[in-house]
Amino acid sequence: MKVIQTKQILILFICVFGFLFTTKAQELVKEKFYSNSVQDSIDIKIWLPKNYDSQKSYPVIYEFVYDHTDYIAATLNHIYECPSTIVVHADFYPGTSYDNPALSAKGEKYYQFVKAELIPHIKKKYKTLHSTATGLSQGADYVNYILRTNPELFDAYMIFAIESPNYKPDFIAYTNKLKEKKDYFIAVANDVERRVKYAEELNTNLSENENLNVEKKEYKNADHSYGMLYGLVDGLLFIYRDFVSYRKMEKEESFSHYFFNVVDDIENKYGTPFYVGLIIQTFTQLTKESPKEDIQTVLDKLFQDEVNISELDLFNIGNILSSELNYHDLSATAFEESIKRGKTKKVGDRKMNLSNTYSWLANTNHKLKNNEGVLSTLEEGFENTQDEYLLSRFAQYANFYENEKDIKKAIKHLLFMLALPESENPDLNPKEPKQKVYLLLSQSFWKLKNIEESKKYLNKSLEIDPEYESALEFQKSIQ
């Protein structure tokens, strides 16, 4: 059983990046939190991801000591491989020391605040899942203190340009309490020798523990203070690598069982999946032997989800089902659902160009030999988008079907196009080139055996562009 080849992947990714939509920007929430552990108020900054939805669950990144949360949040919002993430910073006294592996008495109070108050507060206020501790320099030392003393507190750890202690570190203390798998990312800056050496010792020792997934990267152009600037993206892609990495479908596994299990795995760890990538990587594992009924089960569920599944996701499904599997009936329903959702949104809010979806639906109906559906789709598409390309497609299909009534209708549409004024927004409502419209008129009149009108419009087309290849080919064919 051969898995289908993804010939249309390029088109799908163009759709991802070519029709990006306006989104609600990330939001900063500031709080003054009174800590019983410290007996004082502590300033907290919480960055919510763009399009934050209180009904959804999100992973959280906590940055300690220094505050780069604006940079972390902004970076996350521009990397599609990472889930939408909440980023938190609390302004407190860390109490770490380069001469002593323990915290100061004051630092211990603030550490109790982190464990007993800050993390529970975030979990209570927001629906949270996977959690990461991160820090630069002294903040990295603080992250390592957590790893040494309470490693189960977080799911992942990222350190950038870590300091080196004056005491001899007990590396076993980093790992002997681990019960579950953790991710640990080390970014090494172009730093003083003792810091670089310490980071290497950390990497060597921690990598020996099977419960730690360790990755170390060196940044030769990064000074100590810029370790996070250089290494953050790599760190995020490491700790969130499973977000867009999906297992293969097992040999005897049904597609519906596979798809929903993958979705559950992502949702349980990170929250809502990135459906564009998920659909491309899972649907392209279908084969031409895949039962249509099983695929329909998945489609029915996706059609019901009007929150997480966008018109772009549905377009991509329709594309794969038609282009790769020849399941044109299923494809048509996906395109129709995509159009239905796209029509409810303003142009700037759409993830997918509505005119393109109408065009693909018309092409799919043509493959289904639904001639009437082809032409009605293109007419409806023009009504909703004012894209003249859809009317020119109508004329091309009408000429191909050779139904006199439809050809006369095509001529009416083409003359209407010529009479339209220049578009106020040619990017949204582009005009077809006149030489193309004239050629379509010529071809349509030729089908009706109106030779005089056909030659008249052919000449008009060539007057505009004497080297118009399609017009020259048609001229040669009718001589």
N, C-alpha and C positions, 0 to 999 in steps of 0.2 A: 504494500500500500504506500504509494508515494505522496508525500506531503506537497501541497501545491506551492509553486514558486510565486513570490510576491512581486509580480511585474508592475503593480500599481503603487508600490510603496512610495515612490517619489511623488506621485500625485497626492497621496494621502498626506505626506509631510508638508507639501506645499500648502495644502488646505490648513494644516495646523498653524503654520506660521504666516500664511498669506492673508488670512481673514481674522486676525486677532480682534477681540472685541473690547469695548470699554469696560473696565472693572472698577468696583469699589476699592479705593486705595487702602493700604494697611493703616491700622488705627493704633495710636498710642494711648494707653490707659495709665494714669498716674494715681498712686494711692499713698496715704500715710497710714501705716499699719502699726497698731500698738502691740508690742511684743511683751507677753508676760515673762518670758525667759530673760529678757534684757531690762524690762521695766522702763521702756522708752519707746518712742515712735520711730519707725524705720520707713524711709522712702522706697517705694517699689515702682518699677517701670515694667509694664506689660505691653508688648507689641502683639497685636492680633493680626493674623494674615489677611490679605485682601479677600474680600467676599466672605468674611467670617460669618458663620451661621451657628447660632447658639445650640441648634439641634444636632450638630455634627461633633464628632470627636477629633482631637488633634494631638499630635506629638508636641512635646515641650523641650526647649533648650534653655537651661539656666546658665547664665554667665556669672562668674564669681570674681570679686575684687574690682577689676577695671571694667568700665562700661563701654562695650562696642555693640550693644544690642541693636542700635539703629542700623549699623552696617550688616549685622547678621540677618536681621529681618528683611532688609532691602535685598540682600543677596539671595535669600531663600525665595523671594517673590519673583525672581528672574531665572530660576533653574527648574525646568519642568520635571527633571528627574527626582526632585525632592518633594515630599508632601507639604501641604500648607501647614505651617508650624507656628506655635505660640513661642515667643522669646521673652524671657524674664530676667530682670536684674534687680537685686536689692542692695541698697547702699548701707553696708555695715562694716564693722571692724573685723578683719579675718583672724588676727591673733596667731598667724603662722610665724615661724622663726627659722632662720637658716642655721641656727646653732642647736636646735632642739626639735625632735620629731613631733612633740606634743604641742598643743595650742596653749596660749596663755589663758589665765583664769577668765579674763574678759572675752577672749576669743571663744572659749567653751560655751559661754552664754549665748553668743551669736550663732554658734554651731547648733545649739539646741533650738534656736529660732528657726534655722534652716530646716532641720529634720522634723520638728514637732509643730511648726506653725506655718512657715512659708510654703512648703510643698503641699501640706494638707489644704491650705487656703486656696492655692491654685487649682487643686483637684476638685475642691468643693464648688468653686466659682465657675470653672470651665470643665467641659468634658475632655479629659486628657488620657493619653495612652503612653506610648514610648517616651522615655525621658532621657536627656543627655546633659551631662555636666561639662562645662568648658571654661577655659581661662587662659590668659596670656601672662607669662612671666610669673609674678607672685600669684596670680590667679591660677596658673597651671600647678603651682605648688599646692594651692588649696584643693584643687581637683584631686591631686595625688594623695593628699591627706584623707579625703573621703574614700578613695580606692583602698587605702591601707587599713582604714578603721571600720568602714561600713560599705563594702563594695556592692552590696545588693541594693543600695539606695537609688542607683541609676542604671539604665540599660546600656548606656554608652558613655564614653569619656573622650574628650578632645583636649589636647594640651598644645600650646603654641609657645615656642621659645622659653622653655622651662628654665628656672634658676637651678643652681646646683647647691646642695646643702653642705655645710661645713662638717656635719656629723656623718658617720659612715652609715649609709642607708641599708636597712634590712629588707632586701628585695622579696624574701619569702613572705613578709608581712603584707605585701601587695596582693598576693595570690592565694594564700592558704585558707582564706575565708570564703572564697568564691564557690558558689553552689550552682550558678547558672551561667550560660555563655554571655560574655560582655564584649563589646567592641571598644577598641582603644586606639586612638589616632595620635601620632606624635609628629608635630611639625618642627623641624630643626632649622633655625635661622643661621645666617652667616655670623656667628656669634663668637664670644671668647672661648678659648679652648676648653676650659673646665665645664662650661655649659654643654658644649657639643659632646664632650666625652661622657657626661652624665646621661644625656639623652640616649647615647649609644648603649650604655650599660643598662638603662631601663629597657630599651628595645630587646637587647639580647636576653635578659633575664625573664621579662614578661612573656616573650614569645614562646618560652618553654612550657607555659601553662596552657593546657588544652582548653581551659574555660575562657581564655582571652584570645580574641581575634585582633592581632596587633598589626598596624600598618605604620611605617615610618617614612617620611619624605623630607628631603633636604632642599632648602631654597637658598642657593648661593648668592642671590641678589638681594636677599632680605636681611636688613639689620634686625637687631633684637626686637625693637619696638614694632617692627612691621611683620612679625611672624604670622599674625593672623591675617593681615592684608593679603599675603602671598598664599597662605595655606588653607584658608577657610573653605574655598570651593572643593578642594580635594578632600578635606575632612568631612564635609557634608555629604559628598557623593559616596564616601566610604561608609559612614554610619547609616545612610539611607539607601544603600545599594540594592536592597531587596525590594524597594518600592516599585522599581520598574524592571525587575528581573523575575520573570515568571517561569515556573517549572514547565517541563514538557508534558504533554498529555500522554498518559500511559497507554499501552497497547490495547488493553481491553476496557478502557475507561470511556464512558459516553461523554460527548462534548458538553452536554448540560451539567453533568456531575463535575467534570473538570472545571468548567468556567466558573461555576458558583463557588466551588471550593477555593479557587484562586482568589476570587473576590473576597471571600470570608477571611482568608489568610491575611490579605492586605488590610482589610478593615479592622481586624482584631489587633493588628500591630501599629498601623499608622493612621487609620481613619479612611476617608473616602479615597478609592483608587484614582489614578490618573487614567481616565477611561480611553483617551485617544490611543496612548501607547498600549494599554491593556488589550483593546480590541484588535489593534494591528497585529500584536504578537500572539494572541490566542486564536482569533478567527482564521489567521493564515495557517494554522495547523490543521484546519479542516481539509478533507479530501473529497473528491467527487463521489466517493462511496459513503460519505457521511450521511446518515439518515436525515431527511428533511424534517421529519417530525421532531427530532431531537433539537435541531437548530431552531425550529419554530418555538419550542419551549423556552429557549433562551430569549428569543425576540419578544415573546409575549411579556416576559418579566422586564426587559429593558424598556419596552414601550410604556409600561406602567410607571416607570421611574421618571418623573418630570422634573426632578431636582438635580440629580447627578448626571443624567444622560443628556447631552446637548444635541442640537441638530447636526453638528459636525460629526459626532460619534455615529449617529444614524446614517449619515452620508457615507462614512467610511465602511460601515457594515454593508450598505447597499452596493458599494463599489466592489468589495471583495466577493460578495455572493454572486454578482453578475459577471464580473470580469474573470474571476478565477474558477468559479464552480459551475457557472451556467444555470444557477438557481434563480432564474429571472423573476419568477413569481414572488419568491421571498424578497428578492432585491427590490422589486417595485413597492412592496409594503414598507420597507425601510426608508426608501426615498420619499414616499408619501408622508410618513411620520415625520421625517426631517423637515419637509416643506410645511407641514402643519405647525410645527414648533417655530420655524423661522418666521412664518407670517405673523405670529403674535408679538414679534420683537421689532423694535426700531432698527433701521439699517445699521447704525453704529453699534448696536448691541448684539448683532448676529455674529456667531462664530463661523458661519459658513455662508458663502455667496449664494443667495437664493436662486439667482438666474442659472447658476451652474447645476444646481440640484434639479431644477425643472428640465434642463437639457439632458441630464443623465437619465431622468425618469422617462423622458420621451424616447431616448435610445433603447431603454430597457423594454418599453412597450412595443417598440419596433421588433425587437428580438422575440417578443411574445406573439408577434403577428397581430397585435391590437392596433390596427391603423387608426381607428377612431380615437383611441386613447392617446396615441402619439400627437395628433393634431390638436385635440382639446387641451392636452397638457401644455403645449407650446402657447396656445392662445391665453390660457389662464396665467401662464408664466409672464407673458408680456403685460397683462392687466396688473399684475402684482409687482412687477419690477421696472416696467417701461424700458426694458432692454431689447433693442431692435433685433439683436442677434436671434432671439427666439422666433420672431416673425420670418426672418430669412430662412431659418431652419424649417419653419412651416412650409415655405415655398419649395424648398428642396425635397422634403418628404412628399408633398402633394404631387410634384412632378414625377417622383419615383413611383408613386401609387397609381398615377395616371387616371384618377377619377375626375371627370370633367367638372363636377360640382366643386370639388376641393381645389382644383387648379384655378377656377374662377375666383374662389375665395382668396387664394394666395395672391392673385393679381390685385385684388382689392386691398389686401394688407400691404403689398409692396408700394402701391400708389399712395396709400396712407402714409407710409414711411417717408416717401419723397416730399410730402406736404408738411411734415412735422417741422416746427421751428428748431433752431439750434438748442441743444439741451443746456439747461442752466447748470447742470452738474454732469459733465460728460463722463466722469469717473464712475458715477453710480448708474447713469442712464446713457451708455455710449451709443453713438449713431453708427450705423453700418456705412461703409464707404459707398458713395453713389455709384461708382462703376460696378460694384458687386450687385447692388439693387437693380441697376439697368440690365445686367446680364441675367439675373433671375427672371426679370420681366420678359426678356427676349426668349429665354428657355420655356417659360410658361406659355407665351403666345404661340411658340412653335408647337407645343403639345396640343394646342387647340387648333392647329393648322391655320393660324392667322399669320401668314408668312410676312406680310407687309409690316405689321406691328412688331413682329419678332426682329426683323432686320433693322427697323428704326431704333429699337432700344439697344441692339447689339452695337450699332454705330455710335450711339450715345456713350456706351461703355468704353469703346475704344478711343473716342475723342478725348475722354478724360485721361486714359492710360493706354497709349498705343501698344505698350508691351505687356499688357495684362494677359498673363499666360492662359488663364481659364477661358477668357473671352476668345483668344486666338484659337484655342483648341476647339471651342464650340463652333466658331466660324468655319474651321476646316471640316468639321464633322457634318455640316449642313450644306456644304458646297456640292 
